[in-house]
Amino acid sequence: MTKDHALNIRPIVASDEPQWRALWQAYLAFYETVLPDDTYRDTFARLVGGGHGMFGLLAFAGTDAVGLVHYLSHANFWKPGQTCYLQDLFTTPAARGQGVARGLMQAVFDAAARQGIPDVYWLTAETNYAGRMLYDRVGVKTPFIVYERVA
């Protein structure tokens, strides 16, 4: 990671809430999104509470959190078993280009494999050119277009 600190990736724990919140707020700002405080509290509780099929990892350089990833496993109609959705991935600007995002993605791939889940998928904005350069190296771009209904 840096000359002084090796990258340490581990599951999010309750004491990580301030650093996790700062990273997730920065991630959401990248996508020009602001969420209510209740959403932060609820999401963090699900990430550290277990039992929801939702997981989170933080990447640390020393004691500083420099990246996060959220992922979940769910059933798949097209094949037996589960699949894994890598929902959120973020690294601090200072940590970019140093293998943090790749390390976080690999940690998700490894966690899915340990659960017997061979497939991991993710979405990104078409304009996320820096992220897409990594994604093109570790995955395959599909021809699907995402739609959503916002109520």
C-alpha positions, 0 to 999 in steps of 0.5 A: 500500500505505502512505504510505511504501511501494508494493506490490511483488509478485514470485516467491519466491526462496531468500533469502525463506525466513524471511519466507515461512515466517512468512507461511505459518505465520500462514496455516496458524494462521488455519486452525488447522493445524500442519505438520511442518518437513519439509513447510515445507522440501519446499514451499519447495524446490518453490516455488523449484526450478521444474519442479513446476508450483507457484508462489509470490509474495510481496507486499512493502511496502519490505523487509517481506513482507506477503502470499503466494500459492501457485498451481499449474497442472494439466490439466483433464478438462473442456476442453483445456489447463491450469487454474490453482488458487490454493491459498493466499492470506494477508496480514498483519493490518496489510496487510488492506484495503489492496489486497494480497490483490487485488494478489496475486490479480491477479498470479496471474490475469496469470501464468495468462494469460501461460501461456495459461490462462484459468481460475483457481479457488480455495477458501475456508472458509465462515467466511472472511467477510473473504476472501469479500467480496473473492472475491465481487468478483473471481470467481463463487461456484460451487455445488460442495461440497468433500469429501476423504478423509483417510488 
